[in-house]
Amino acid sequence: MTVSLYVPLASPVHRAPAGLKLGLLAALAVALFVVDRPEVVGAALVVVVAVGLLVARLPARSLWAQVRPVWPWLVLLLLFHGVFTDWRTGAVTTLRLLALVVAAAVVTSSTRVTELVAVVEWLARPLAVFGVRPARVGLVIAMTLRFIPLIAERAHRIREAQAARGAARMRWGILVPLLIQVLRLATTLGEALDARGADAPVTPPRRRAGASTS
């Protein structure tokens, strides 16, 4: 099982700049939340899927692997709106979120993490005047993108181990061992970052020798 979201291919989407793809993703999100017609939102979903499969030439299993964890929540969201509001609102909301999930999957599958981090750091540069470190923001994004497939891989290994012991039907039985492994991984990562001075304060510039003090 792969632990990387990026799928190396030679498609026009892969060759497009990371900033352009993130900008289009943001524009799509704004447009989808402005539009309130299910046929338009559904058409947007079809276009996004077509771009991922036909233009980016991504395998369907790659997109489905990123959509699969959220589809139960989308079904629950649809049922919630169907019971408490109306089915039309539920359909619009579900299609809207599904289109954004697929679009984000196309971006992450066709863009290297280093390129995404570089764009995020560039966008965070103006925040440096408020004490925000762009490099630290990029590190958070990189770790998030890295941890998503890594946690999925750990969950897959736990399921295989439980299936080998005859506990394949215990779906919720992976939560405790998965939580333990995630906490151990987070502790190890935190210790590694501390050892490398990731949380060290910025060293102020030294005064020149012989400079007057007040």
Backbone as CSV, one residue per row, in Angstrom:
resi,resn,N_x,N_y,N_z,CA_x,CA_y,CA_z,C_x,C_y,C_z
1,MET,0.859,-1.209,0.000,0.000,0.000,0.000,0.875,1.231,0.000
2,THR,0.621,2.149,-0.908,1.448,3.340,-1.011,1.150,4.329,0.098
3,VAL,2.158,5.109,0.497,1.969,6.122,1.533,2.139,7.508,0.943
4,SER,1.964,7.639,-0.341,2.093,8.940,-0.985,0.827,9.233,-1.762
5,LEU,0.358,10.471,-1.663,-0.825,10.876,-2.420,-0.489,11.189,-3.863
6,TYR,0.761,11.526,-4.145,1.162,11.938,-5.487,1.266,10.730,-6.406
7,VAL,0.688,10.850,-7.600,0.757,9.809,-8.620,1.590,10.347,-9.770
8,PRO,2.823,9.875,-9.954,3.694,10.430,-11.002,3.226,10.046,-12.403
9,LEU,2.779,11.021,-13.163,2.354,10.835,-14.541,2.796,12.051,-15.352
10,ALA,2.644,11.971,-16.667,3.026,13.075,-17.545,1.778,13.629,-18.219
11,SER,0.923,14.261,-17.434,-0.315,14.811,-17.973,-0.268,16.334,-17.916
12,PRO,-1.142,17.008,-18.649,-1.181,18.483,-18.568,-1.461,18.988,-17.160
13,VAL,-2.273,18.257,-16.402,-2.556,18.679,-15.032,-1.306,18.565,-14.167
14,HIS,-0.517,17.524,-14.357,0.719,17.372,-13.598,1.711,18.483,-13.924
15,ARG,1.726,18.912,-15.189,2.691,19.943,-15.585,2.243,21.348,-15.203
16,ALA,0.994,21.525,-14.859,0.502,22.858,-14.488,1.141,23.313,-13.183
17,PRO,1.385,24.611,-13.012,1.985,25.106,-11.763,1.092,24.814,-10.563
18,ALA,1.733,24.556,-9.433,0.977,24.252,-8.217,0.118,25.439,-7.790
19,GLY,0.636,26.649,-7.954,-0.137,27.824,-7.591,-1.414,27.961,-8.401
20,LEU,-1.337,27.646,-9.687,-2.520,27.713,-10.541,-3.566,26.697,-10.095
21,LYS,-3.130,25.490,-9.778,-4.074,24.454,-9.354,-4.737,24.811,-8.021
22,LEU,-3.955,25.341,-7.092,-4.543,25.747,-5.816,-5.496,26.930,-5.999
23,GLY,-5.146,27.849,-6.893,-6.029,28.966,-7.171,-7.344,28.519,-7.781
24,LEU,-7.283,27.581,-8.731,-8.509,27.056,-9.333,-9.344,26.290,-8.307
25,LEU,-8.673,25.573,-7.410,-9.398,24.858,-6.365,-10.140,25.834,-5.449
26,ALA,-9.472,26.924,-5.088,-10.125,27.937,-4.251,-11.288,28.597,-4.988
27,ALA,-11.098,28.885,-6.278,-12.183,29.496,-7.065,-13.370,28.543,-7.192
28,LEU,-13.087,27.258,-7.357,-14.170,26.271,-7.438,-14.947,26.219,-6.130
29,ALA,-14.226,26.274,-5.003,-14.899,26.235,-3.704,-15.832,27.431,-3.542
30,VAL,-15.367,28.615,-3.923,-16.205,29.802,-3.810,-17.417,29.693,-4.723
31,ALA,-17.187,29.248,-5.963,-18.295,29.145,-6.918,-19.337,28.124,-6.462
32,LEU,-18.893,26.999,-5.922,-19.843,25.974,-5.494,-20.699,26.429,-4.325
33,PHE,-20.117,27.234,-3.428,-20.899,27.687,-2.282,-21.783,28.878,-2.625
34,VAL,-21.548,29.484,-3.778,-22.439,30.554,-4.233,-23.642,29.963,-4.964
35,VAL,-23.399,28.939,-5.770,-24.463,28.311,-6.550,-25.309,27.424,-5.643
36,ASP,-26.608,27.451,-5.844,-27.532,26.666,-5.014,-28.456,25.804,-5.867
37,ARG,-28.016,25.443,-7.061,-28.819,24.615,-7.950,-28.188,23.246,-8.077
38,PRO,-28.917,22.166,-7.761,-28.315,20.825,-7.765,-27.793,20.398,-9.131
39,GLU,-28.472,20.830,-10.221,-28.002,20.419,-11.544,-26.661,21.061,-11.881
40,VAL,-26.450,22.303,-11.437,-25.167,22.971,-11.697,-24.061,22.348,-10.860
41,VAL,-24.349,22.091,-9.591,-23.341,21.474,-8.717,-23.022,20.062,-9.206
42,GLY,-24.041,19.326,-9.645,-23.797,17.988,-10.188,-22.961,18.039,-11.449
43,ALA,-23.205,19.035,-12.315,-22.398,19.186,-13.521,-20.949,19.505,-13.164
44,ALA,-20.747,20.319,-12.123,-19.389,20.625,-11.681,-18.679,19.361,-11.202
45,LEU,-19.397,18.497,-10.499,-18.817,17.230,-10.055,-18.410,16.367,-11.241
46,VAL,-19.261,16.298,-12.258,-18.935,15.509,-13.456,-17.692,16.064,-14.145
47,VAL,-17.593,17.392,-14.235,-16.425,18.007,-14.867,-15.148,17.702,-14.083
48,VAL,-15.233,17.784,-12.759,-14.052,17.510,-11.933,-13.609,16.066,-12.100
49,VAL,-14.554,15.141,-12.088,-14.212,13.730,-12.279,-13.607,13.507,-13.661
50,ALA,-14.163,14.153,-14.686,-13.633,14.013,-16.039,-12.217,14.553,-16.136
51,VAL,-11.950,15.677,-15.484,-10.594,16.231,-15.490,-9.626,15.261,-14.821
52,GLY,-10.043,14.682,-13.705,-9.156,13.759,-13.007,-8.875,12.494,-13.778
53,LEU,-9.898,11.938,-14.427,-9.733,10.657,-15.122,-9.209,10.814,-16.541
54,LEU,-9.666,11.840,-17.268,-9.341,11.962,-18.680,-8.178,12.916,-18.946
55,VAL,-8.125,14.033,-18.248,-7.063,15.012,-18.487,-5.829,14.684,-17.655
56,ALA,-6.031,14.487,-16.342,-4.892,14.128,-15.493,-4.505,12.659,-15.634
57,ARG,-5.405,11.867,-16.211,-5.186,10.426,-16.433,-4.872,9.688,-15.134
58,LEU,-5.513,10.114,-14.051,-5.328,9.446,-12.772,-6.153,8.160,-12.737
59,PRO,-5.640,7.110,-12.136,-6.442,5.884,-12.019,-7.638,6.107,-11.100
60,ALA,-8.742,5.468,-11.425,-9.966,5.650,-10.633,-9.761,5.214,-9.193
61,ARG,-8.949,4.183,-8.979,-8.726,3.710,-7.609,-7.985,4.742,-6.777
62,SER,-7.161,5.575,-7.437,-6.451,6.612,-6.704,-7.408,7.676,-6.179
63,LEU,-8.359,8.092,-7.014,-9.352,9.065,-6.566,-10.299,8.457,-5.539
64,TRP,-10.703,7.207,-5.775,-11.618,6.566,-4.845,-10.976,6.369,-3.477
65,ALA,-9.659,6.132,-3.438,-8.979,5.939,-2.165,-9.072,7.179,-1.287
66,GLN,-9.147,8.358,-1.907,-9.254,9.591,-1.133,-10.700,9.975,-0.849
67,VAL,-11.630,9.462,-1.644,-13.042,9.756,-1.426,-13.668,8.758,-0.446
68,ARG,-13.201,7.537,-0.447,-13.811,6.472,0.356,-13.951,6.815,1.834
69,PRO,-12.937,7.440,2.487,-13.111,7.711,3.927,-14.234,8.686,4.255
70,VAL,-14.657,9.510,3.283,-15.656,10.543,3.611,-17.057,10.195,3.120
71,TRP,-17.190,9.160,2.286,-18.517,8.917,1.726,-19.550,8.532,2.775
72,PRO,-19.227,7.806,3.864,-20.275,7.553,4.872,-20.802,8.835,5.502
73,TRP,-19.907,9.818,5.711,-20.342,11.086,6.288,-21.215,11.866,5.308
74,LEU,-20.925,11.737,4.026,-21.768,12.397,3.030,-23.161,11.796,2.996
75,VAL,-23.233,10.473,3.136,-24.544,9.818,3.168,-25.330,10.255,4.398
76,LEU,-24.650,10.319,5.543,-25.317,10.777,6.765,-25.776,12.228,6.635
77,LEU,-24.952,13.047,5.979,-25.331,14.439,5.775,-26.570,14.545,4.891
78,LEU,-26.627,13.729,3.846,-27.799,13.724,2.966,-29.044,13.305,3.732
79,LEU,-28.934,12.248,4.549,-30.077,11.785,5.325,-30.509,12.827,6.357
80,PHE,-29.541,13.497,6.958,-29.865,14.519,7.949,-30.703,15.634,7.329
81,HIS,-30.248,16.126,6.165,-30.995,17.192,5.502,-32.355,16.688,5.014
82,GLY,-32.394,15.424,4.573,-33.665,14.885,4.112,-34.701,14.798,5.216
83,VAL,-34.248,14.563,6.456,-35.180,14.432,7.582,-35.525,15.790,8.182
84,PHE,-34.523,16.656,8.343,-34.741,17.886,9.097,-34.943,19.127,8.215
85,THR,-34.490,19.104,6.971,-34.717,20.255,6.094,-35.476,19.785,4.851
86,ASP,-34.764,19.503,3.780,-35.391,18.938,2.582,-34.317,18.238,1.775
87,TRP,-34.770,17.347,0.888,-33.830,16.533,0.110,-33.048,17.357,-0.894
88,ARG,-33.639,18.434,-1.381,-32.927,19.278,-2.345,-31.705,19.917,-1.690
89,THR,-31.874,20.463,-0.502,-30.732,21.042,0.214,-29.689,19.983,0.518
90,GLY,-30.146,18.789,0.888,-29.208,17.711,1.152,-28.426,17.309,-0.078
91,ALA,-29.109,17.248,-1.228,-28.424,16.883,-2.468,-27.382,17.931,-2.854
92,VAL,-27.753,19.214,-2.746,-26.822,20.287,-3.089,-25.593,20.243,-2.177
93,THR,-25.833,20.112,-0.874,-24.726,20.099,0.078,-23.813,18.896,-0.151
94,THR,-24.405,17.730,-0.358,-23.604,16.518,-0.557,-22.811,16.582,-1.853
95,LEU,-23.447,16.989,-2.945,-22.734,17.094,-4.220,-21.635,18.147,-4.156
96,ARG,-21.900,19.225,-3.448,-20.919,20.297,-3.305,-19.660,19.795,-2.601
97,LEU,-19.846,19.127,-1.480,-18.695,18.617,-0.728,-17.978,17.503,-1.493
98,LEU,-18.747,16.655,-2.181,-18.124,15.588,-2.955,-17.282,16.152,-4.088
99,ALA,-17.770,17.188,-4.754,-16.998,17.821,-5.827,-15.706,18.416,-5.288
100,LEU,-15.760,19.033,-4.112,-14.548,19.617,-3.528,-13.563,18.544,-3.106
101,VAL,-14.070,17.436,-2.566,-13.176,16.346,-2.169,-12.470,15.764,-3.388
102,VAL,-13.225,15.539,-4.465,-12.618,14.988,-5.688,-11.631,15.984,-6.284
103,ALA,-11.980,17.270,-6.292,-11.068,18.283,-6.826,-9.779,18.344,-6.012
104,ALA,-9.902,18.286,-4.693,-8.709,18.277,-3.851,-7.888,17.022,-4.089
105,ALA,-8.554,15.901,-4.331,-7.826,14.661,-4.631,-7.061,14.775,-5.940
106,VAL,-7.662,15.433,-6.935,-6.956,15.634,-8.211,-5.713,16.498,-8.008
107,VAL,-5.838,17.538,-7.191,-4.698,18.424,-6.950,-3.583,17.699,-6.212
108,THR,-3.914,17.010,-5.130,-2.876,16.324,-4.356,-2.271,15.150,-5.113
109,SER,-3.050,14.521,-5.989,-2.527,13.385,-6.752,-1.654,13.820,-7.920
110,SER,-1.787,15.067,-8.347,-1.034,15.542,-9.509,0.032,16.579,-9.144
111,THR,0.241,16.820,-7.853,1.190,17.842,-7.423,2.069,17.280,-6.318
112,ARG,3.361,17.484,-6.448,4.275,17.037,-5.398,4.088,17.875,-4.144
113,VAL,4.350,17.248,-3.000,4.192,17.943,-1.721,5.114,19.149,-1.640
114,THR,6.326,19.016,-2.178,7.270,20.130,-2.124,6.748,21.348,-2.875
115,GLU,6.054,21.126,-3.991,5.492,22.234,-4.749,4.347,22.898,-3.991
116,LEU,3.495,22.091,-3.349,2.404,22.653,-2.558,2.927,23.453,-1.376
117,VAL,3.952,22.917,-0.720,4.532,23.607,0.435,5.163,24.923,0.007
118,ALA,5.817,24.939,-1.150,6.442,26.174,-1.636,5.392,27.260,-1.873
119,VAL,4.242,26.884,-2.417,3.171,27.869,-2.642,2.624,28.376,-1.315
120,VAL,2.423,27.473,-0.359,1.896,27.875,0.948,2.869,28.823,1.649
121,GLU,4.153,28.515,1.584,5.144,29.395,2.207,5.159,30.765,1.534
122,TRP,5.007,30.795,0.227,4.972,32.079,-0.490,3.751,32.891,-0.074
123,LEU,2.602,32.211,0.087,1.393,32.913,0.514,1.497,33.404,1.952
124,ALA,2.276,32.706,2.771,2.396,33.075,4.188,3.471,34.124,4.443
125,ARG,4.216,34.510,3.443,5.279,35.497,3.661,4.782,36.824,4.223
126,PRO,3.658,37.377,3.755,3.194,38.648,4.351,2.906,38.547,5.844
127,LEU,2.644,37.331,6.351,2.347,37.169,7.780,3.604,37.224,8.638
128,ALA,4.768,37.290,7.998,6.005,37.337,8.770,6.091,38.590,9.633
129,VAL,5.429,39.680,9.216,5.449,40.915,10.013,4.720,40.735,11.333
130,PHE,3.858,39.699,11.438,3.149,39.415,12.681,3.832,38.311,13.483
131,GLY,5.026,37.925,13.076,5.755,36.898,13.794,5.511,35.486,13.323
132,VAL,4.758,35.320,12.235,4.493,33.989,11.696,5.645,33.565,10.800
133,ARG,6.127,32.358,10.998,7.218,31.836,10.172,6.645,31.068,8.983
134,PRO,6.866,31.532,7.766,6.355,30.792,6.598,6.881,29.363,6.527
135,ALA,8.142,29.160,6.926,8.704,27.810,6.882,7.969,26.879,7.826
136,ARG,7.550,27.401,8.976,6.820,26.567,9.925,5.434,26.234,9.404
137,VAL,4.786,27.189,8.746,3.479,26.917,8.142,3.613,25.838,7.069
138,GLY,4.655,25.938,6.256,4.886,24.921,5.242,5.161,23.560,5.846
139,LEU,5.861,23.550,6.987,6.136,22.276,7.662,4.853,21.622,8.143
140,VAL,3.932,22.425,8.676,2.648,21.884,9.135,1.873,21.283,7.972
141,ILE,1.842,21.986,6.847,1.124,21.472,5.673,1.769,20.187,5.182
142,ALA,3.099,20.158,5.123,3.798,18.963,4.645,3.528,17.771,5.546
143,MET,3.554,17.998,6.875,3.297,16.890,7.791,1.863,16.408,7.693
144,THR,0.928,17.336,7.487,-0.479,16.934,7.341,-0.674,16.056,6.117
145,LEU,-0.119,16.491,4.985,-0.246,15.700,3.760,0.464,14.357,3.881
146,ARG,1.537,14.331,4.663,2.269,13.077,4.842,1.558,12.132,5.804
147,PHE,0.905,12.684,6.824,0.284,11.846,7.832,-1.000,11.202,7.346
148,ILE,-1.712,11.853,6.426,-2.988,11.285,5.963,-2.800,9.885,5.364
149,PRO,-1.938,9.699,4.353,-1.750,8.342,3.836,-1.035,7.424,4.814
150,LEU,-0.180,7.996,5.678,0.538,7.162,6.635,-0.417,6.540,7.646
151,ILE,-1.361,7.331,8.142,-2.356,6.797,9.081,-3.252,5.778,8.377
152,ALA,-3.587,6.047,7.119,-4.389,5.082,6.368,-3.648,3.759,6.218
153,GLU,-2.330,3.839,6.003,-1.542,2.616,5.879,-1.507,1.857,7.200
154,ARG,-1.353,2.576,8.318,-1.359,1.913,9.626,-2.699,1.234,9.871
155,ALA,-3.799,1.894,9.517,-5.120,1.293,9.690,-5.267,0.035,8.833
156,HIS,-4.727,0.079,7.625,-4.785,-1.088,6.743,-4.009,-2.258,7.329
157,ARG,-2.844,-1.981,7.901,-2.051,-3.046,8.519,-2.762,-3.648,9.725
158,ILE,-3.427,-2.796,10.518,-4.147,-3.304,11.691,-5.307,-4.194,11.250
159,ARG,-6.017,-3.782,10.192,-7.118,-4.619,9.681,-6.597,-5.973,9.216
160,GLU,-5.462,-5.976,8.511,-4.894,-7.242,8.046,-4.489,-8.130,9.217
161,ALA,-3.904,-7.532,10.246,-3.514,-8.318,11.416,-4.739,-8.887,12.133
162,GLN,-5.793,-8.094,12.245,-7.006,-8.584,12.889,-7.679,-9.661,12.052
163,ALA,-7.636,-9.498,10.723,-8.224,-10.520,9.858,-7.472,-11.836,9.981
164,ALA,-6.146,-11.757,10.141,-5.351,-12.974,10.304,-5.664,-13.688,11.618
165,ARG,-6.183,-12.923,12.599,-6.534,-13.509,13.897,-8.018,-13.843,13.992
166,GLY,-8.737,-13.725,12.871,-10.143,-14.074,12.854,-11.071,-13.010,13.373
167,ALA,-10.609,-11.748,13.398,-11.443,-10.656,13.896,-11.744,-9.661,12.790
168,ALA,-11.979,-10.136,11.587,-12.175,-9.250,10.438,-13.463,-8.445,10.546
169,ARG,-14.472,-8.957,11.295,-15.750,-8.252,11.373,-15.753,-7.131,12.399
170,MET,-14.721,-7.013,13.198,-14.656,-5.972,14.231,-14.110,-4.688,13.620
171,ARG,-14.963,-3.946,12.927,-14.513,-2.732,12.251,-14.044,-1.673,13.237
172,TRP,-14.794,-1.515,14.335,-14.433,-0.491,15.308,-13.278,-0.935,16.183
173,GLY,-12.854,-2.193,16.043,-11.760,-2.684,16.871,-10.404,-2.106,16.512
174,ILE,-10.314,-1.396,15.389,-9.022,-0.822,15.009,-8.783,0.525,15.673
175,LEU,-9.812,1.109,16.298,-9.671,2.471,16.808,-8.623,2.568,17.902
176,VAL,-8.676,1.662,18.877,-7.735,1.742,19.999,-6.296,1.504,19.551
177,PRO,-5.988,0.406,18.829,-4.591,0.244,18.390,-4.132,1.329,17.428
178,LEU,-5.045,1.846,16.585,-4.662,2.919,15.675,-4.354,4.193,16.457
179,LEU,-5.163,4.502,17.461,-4.921,5.685,18.281,-3.582,5.577,19.008
180,ILE,-3.263,4.382,19.511,-1.981,4.188,20.200,-0.814,4.417,19.249
181,GLN,-0.917,3.878,18.032,0.161,4.055,17.066,0.298,5.510,16.639
182,VAL,-0.822,6.214,16.480,-0.763,7.627,16.097,-0.110,8.451,17.203
183,LEU,-0.456,8.171,18.454,0.150,8.900,19.568,1.649,8.626,19.661
184,ARG,2.042,7.382,19.452,3.474,7.059,19.464,4.200,7.774,18.327
185,LEU,3.568,7.781,17.160,4.172,8.451,16.015,4.299,9.944,16.251
186,ALA,3.264,10.544,16.850,3.306,11.970,17.142,4.380,12.295,18.174
187,THR,4.536,11.430,19.176,5.573,11.646,20.193,6.965,11.564,19.577
188,THR,7.181,10.558,18.735,8.481,10.414,18.079,8.785,11.608,17.185
189,LEU,7.776,12.059,16.451,7.972,13.205,15.570,8.254,14.465,16.384
190,GLY,7.526,14.661,17.487,7.765,15.827,18.334,9.164,15.843,18.906
191,GLU,9.648,14.677,19.352,11.006,14.610,19.878,12.047,14.904,18.795
192,ALA,11.782,14.411,17.573,12.717,14.682,16.479,12.751,16.164,16.131
193,LEU,11.583,16.814,16.143,11.542,18.244,15.841,12.218,19.061,16.945
194,ASP,12.010,18.666,18.199,12.670,19.371,19.300,14.178,19.228,19.222
195,ALA,14.641,18.032,18.848,16.084,17.810,18.746,16.715,18.658,17.653
196,ARG,15.923,18.989,16.652,16.434,19.815,15.548,16.128,21.299,15.739
197,GLY,15.589,21.664,16.892,15.336,23.069,17.186,14.226,23.682,16.378
198,ALA,13.192,22.871,16.044,12.100,23.406,15.219,11.292,24.456,15.953
199,ASP,11.273,24.380,17.291,10.478,25.327,18.064,11.357,26.365,18.764
200,ALA,12.598,26.480,18.343,13.496,27.433,18.977,13.133,28.849,18.566
201,PRO,13.210,29.809,19.486,12.891,31.193,19.129,13.925,31.777,18.198
202,VAL,13.507,32.779,17.476,14.422,33.430,16.552,15.500,34.164,17.352
203,THR,16.746,33.930,17.003,17.845,34.569,17.716,17.960,36.019,17.295
204,PRO,17.877,36.952,18.240,17.983,38.366,17.855,19.379,38.695,17.395
205,PRO,19.520,39.696,16.528,20.846,40.044,16.025,21.745,40.529,17.161
206,ARG,22.997,40.094,17.123,23.946,40.488,18.150,24.418,41.928,17.945
207,ARG,24.637,42.555,19.073,25.162,43.915,18.981,26.657,43.885,18.704
208,ARG,27.083,44.893,18.045,28.498,44.970,17.735,29.317,45.224,19.001
209,ALA,30.495,44.704,18.988,31.376,44.878,20.149,31.666,46.350,20.340
210,GLY,31.567,46.802,21.581,31.875,48.181,21.886,30.705,49.109,21.708
211,ALA,29.523,48.543,21.344,28.352,49.410,21.145,27.893,49.917,22.492
212,SER,27.372,51.119,22.540,26.947,51.730,23.777,25.657,51.099,24.253
213,THR,25.494,50.994,25.544,24.289,50.449,26.152,23.628,51.526,26.989
214,SER,22.347,51.471,27.046,21.620,52.477,27.792,21.167,51.906,29.120
